Every structure is written in C-alpha cells, then in structure tokens.
C-alpha cells in the first residue's frame, strides 16, 4: 500500500477564535485556522499555498476555495480544494467536495458528492459540472 506524504502546513497567519463570529466573505494567504463561525465564503488566494484548518468547534456556512483543507469541524457549502482534503473523524460537509487528494477518517461525513479534479486550478474547479448534470441539460435541448 502506497504511503502519502504528510501535508506540511504553512505558518498559520490568522486565527478565528472559538467565541468569534464573522459575517461576510473572507480571503486569505498562507494559513488560516478557524475555531469559531464564518457565515460567508472562505477563499485562499491562488498560488499562496493557502491552507485552511477548521477545528472541531469551527463552522463555515458558505463555499470554501483553497489549495489544502484540514477539517474536523463543519462546512455547509461546496468545497473546492485544488490539492488536498483531510477529513478528520469529526468532519461534516454538507455539499460537494472537489479534491485532488482525499484522506478521510472513520466517522467523517460528507452529505453530497465527492468529485476528483485531477490537479485542476481553483478557477477551473469552480466551472466543473458533474457529468450527470451536463448529460441532463444536453438531453433537454
């Protein structure tokens, strides 16, 4: 069985504490750690090795677009990770997860689709349409 290298985290530049709630979209570079609540989209700027860590008490209500995601909390929205997604035992995603590499621990939950993107950029991942939806729109024309 092949071993995948452990993700080397960039320095965490921003921490959103457990008692903090943010309403609105966020963008960041390098590392972001969320222990609180974010109501809005969270975007890591392209080519910045953007890594998002959401702890057990962390929650995001919006779409996430990053290079790497380490999740042990809750995301209600779609996830676009152009490199790696690590879902710990407490992870819960309600939405579609686009990923290149996926590590999922026993107990993690995804209520939606898992879509392998084969190393696509974040911009291209936004435009990805599942094959079944594309076929449905072609047949209705």
N, C-alpha and C positions, 0 to 999 in steps of 0.2 A: 504494500500500500504506500503510495507516494505521500511524503510529508510536505505540507505547505509552510513556507516561512512565516513566522510570526510577524505581524504588522508592527513596524517601528513608528511610533507616534511622533508627530511633530510637537514642538512645545505648545502647551495649552496657553493661548494668549488671553482668552476670555472665559469667565465662569459666570453662569447664571445660577444664583443660589436657590436653595430649596424654597425660600419664602418669597421668591420673586416671580412676578407675572408680567410678561411683555405682550402687548397687543400691537401687531404690525409686522411687516416683512423685515427680515434681517439678512445681511450678507456679511461674510467674514473671510479672513485669510488664516492660514495655518491651522490652529486647533481651537475648537470651541467645546466646552463642557457644559451640559445643561442638567441641573438638578431641579429646576423649577418648571414653570409653564410658559410656553410660547404659543400664542394664538396668531399664526401667520406663517408665511413660507420662510424656510431657512435655506440660504444658498451660500455655498462655498465658492469663492471666485475661482474661475478656471486657472489651471497651471500654478496653483499655490499650495499643492499638497493638502488641500482642505480636508480635515478630519473632524467629524462630529462624534462626540461621545455623549450619549444620553443615559444617565444613571437610572437606577431602579425607581426613584421618585420623580424622574423627569418625564415631561409630556410635551408633545408638539401636536398642534391642531393646524395642519397645513402641509404643503408639499415640501420635500427635502431634496435638494440637489447638491451633492458633494462628491468628492473623489472616494472617500472612505467613510464608513459609518460603523460605529460600535454601539449597539443598542441593548439596554437592559430595562428600558422604560417603555413608553407608549408613543406611537406615532399614528395619528388619524389623518391619512393623506397618502399620496403616492411618494415613493422613494426612487430617486434616480442616482445611483452610485456608479460612476464610470470605472471604478476599480473594485473595491472590496466591501462586503457587508458581513459583519459579525453579529449574529443574533444570540444573545445570552439566554439563559433559562427563563428570565422574567420578561423577555421582549414580547411586545404585542404590536402588530402592524395591521391596521385596517386600511387596505389599499393595495395597489400594485407595487411590487418591488422589482426594479430593473437593476441588474448587477452583472459584473464580470466574474468575480469570485464570491462564493457564498459559504459561510460557516454558520451552522445552525445547531444550537444545543438542544438537548431534550427538554421540552417544556416551553420552548419558544412558539409563538403563534403568529401565523400570517393568515388574515381573513381577506383574501384577494388572490391575485396571481403573482407567480414568480416568473420573471422573464429574463433570460440570459441575453446580454447585449454584446458579448464578444469584443470588449475593449472599445466601444464607441465613446465618442466625446459626450460631454454633458448636453451640449446643444442638440446633437443628433438623438440622444436618448429621449429628449422632450418630444421629438417628432415621431418616435417609434409607435406604430399602430399594430396591435396584435393581429395575427393572420386571420383569426375568425371574424373580427370586426371588418377588416378590409374585404374579405370574401362576401360578407353580408351586404356591404354597400355596393359592391360590384354587381351582385345578383339583383339588386333592386333597381338598377339603372335601365 
